[in-house]
Amino acid sequence: MRILLVVVALSLSACGFQLRGVSNLPFDTLYIPGATAGLALDLKRYIQGGTKTIVVSDPKSAQAILELSGESRQRNILSLSGAGRVRELQLVYRVNLRVHDGKGGEFLPMTPFAITRDLTYSDTDVLSKEVEEANIYREVQADLVQQILRRLSAAQPAKPVVQ
């Protein structure tokens, strides 16, 4: 019986499973303008909870400034029924991100992020499809935050400006 327990314990320890843990960002303090709602607020929460970086409220005391721009949500028609009614939609969530030190150095130049999801649509279920669309956008926003955090953790330290 003990041999079986030892074999199971060794096989589990060798499988490579590892908890996500804390991400390492290339800066100790970060300023996020407009971090009171939406994607910016989610980023602030994830950075505060999942990294060693401190989000500050003054850009002058921050090593890095994270700027979000061009945030947009789009609905594209993918297919129509024979009667000309919408059958499928494509939801697109886009945002541009730039991280700099406020002195001309770039941690991450302007980088576009986009996530798309497909959604079936029915004229008879308009209210439920609106709720489903809102849920999809929430999930997409959470996915986008994870993508941005992975990209931030891979960013290189800001290079000084050569004059």
C-alpha positions in Angstrom: 0.0 0.0 0.0 2.8 2.4 0.9 4.5 1.7 -2.4 1.4 2.7 -4.3 1.1 6.0 -2.4 4.8 6.7 -3.1 4.3 6.0 -6.8 1.2 8.3 -7.0 3.0 11.1 -5.1 6.0 10.9 -7.4 3.9 10.9 -10.5 1.9 13.9 -9.4 5.1 15.8 -8.5 6.6 15.1 -11.9 3.6 16.2 -14.0 4.7 19.9 -14.2 1.6 21.4 -12.5 2.4 24.8 -11.0 0.2 27.5 -9.6 0.0 30.7 -11.5 1.5 32.7 -8.7 2.6 36.3 -8.9 3.6 37.9 -12.3 6.7 40.0 -12.4 6.4 43.3 -14.2 9.5 45.3 -15.2 8.5 48.3 -13.0 7.7 48.7 -9.3 5.1 51.5 -9.5 2.5 52.1 -12.2 0.0 54.9 -12.9 -3.2 54.1 -14.9 -5.2 57.2 -15.9 -8.9 56.8 -15.7 -8.8 53.6 -13.6 -12.3 54.1 -12.2 -14.3 52.0 -14.5 -14.2 49.4 -17.3 -11.0 47.8 -18.6 -8.7 50.3 -16.7 -10.3 49.4 -13.4 -10.0 45.6 -14.1 -6.4 46.1 -15.0 -5.7 48.0 -11.8 -7.4 45.3 -9.7 -5.5 42.5 -11.4 -2.2 44.3 -11.1 -2.7 45.1 -7.4 -3.8 41.5 -6.6 -1.5 39.5 -8.9 1.8 41.3 -9.1 4.3 43.0 -6.8 3.7 46.3 -8.7 2.0 49.1 -6.8 -0.6 51.2 -8.7 -0.2 54.8 -7.7 -2.5 57.8 -8.1 0.2 60.3 -9.1 2.0 59.9 -12.4 5.0 61.8 -11.1 5.6 59.1 -8.5 5.2 56.2 -11.0 8.0 54.4 -12.8 5.6 53.6 -15.6 2.4 55.0 -17.1 -0.1 52.7 -18.7 -2.2 54.4 -21.3 -5.3 52.8 -22.9 -6.8 54.4 -26.0 -9.1 53.5 -28.8 -11.3 51.2 -26.7 -14.2 50.1 -28.9 -16.8 47.4 -29.2 -18.2 46.3 -32.6 -20.9 44.1 -33.9 -20.4 42.7 -37.4 -23.0 40.6 -39.2 -21.6 37.2 -40.2 -24.6 35.5 -41.8 -28.2 36.2 -42.8 -31.1 33.8 -43.1 -32.9 33.3 -46.4 -35.4 35.9 -45.3 -32.6 38.4 -44.8 -32.6 38.3 -41.0 -29.4 38.2 -39.0 -28.4 34.7 -37.9 -24.9 35.2 -36.6 -22.9 38.2 -35.2 -19.3 38.7 -34.6 -18.4 40.7 -31.5 -15.1 42.6 -31.6 -13.5 44.3 -28.6 -10.4 46.4 -29.4 -8.1 48.5 -27.4 -4.6 50.1 -27.8 -2.1 50.1 -25.0 1.1 52.0 -24.4 3.4 51.8 -21.4 6.1 54.5 -21.0 8.1 56.1 -18.2 6.8 59.7 -18.8 10.3 60.8 -19.8 10.4 59.4 -23.3 11.4 55.8 -22.5 9.1 53.0 -23.7 8.4 49.8 -21.8 5.8 48.9 -24.5 5.1 50.9 -27.6 1.5 51.5 -28.8 0.2 47.9 -29.2 -3.3 47.0 -30.5 -5.2 44.2 -28.8 -8.4 42.7 -30.3 -10.6 39.8 -29.3 -13.5 38.4 -31.3 -16.3 36.1 -30.4 -19.2 34.7 -32.6 -22.8 34.8 -31.4 -25.9 33.2 -32.9 -28.8 35.6 -33.1 -32.5 35.3 -33.2 -35.2 37.9 -33.5 -37.5 36.0 -31.2 -35.0 36.0 -28.3 -33.9 39.6 -28.4 -33.7 40.1 -24.6 -31.9 36.9 -23.9 -29.4 37.6 -26.7 -28.7 41.1 -25.3 -27.9 39.5 -21.9 -25.7 36.9 -23.7 -23.9 39.6 -25.6 -23.3 41.5 -22.3 -21.9 38.4 -20.7 -19.6 37.7 -23.7 -18.2 41.2 -23.5 -17.5 40.7 -19.8 -15.7 37.5 -20.5 -13.8 39.1 -23.4 -12.7 42.0 -21.1 -11.4 39.5 -18.6 -9.5 37.7 -21.4 -8.1 41.0 -22.6 -6.9 41.8 -19.1 -5.0 38.5 -19.0 -3.5 39.1 -22.4 -2.3 42.5 -21.4 -0.8 41.2 -18.1 1.1 38.5 -20.1 2.3 41.2 -22.5 3.3 43.5 -19.6 5.3 40.8 -17.9 7.2 40.2 -21.1 8.0 43.9 -21.6 11.5 45.1 -21.5 12.7 47.8 -19.1 12.4 51.3 -20.6 15.5 52.3 -22.5 16.8 55.8 -21.8 16.3 58.5 -24.4 19.5 59.2 -26.4 19.9 62.9 -27.4 
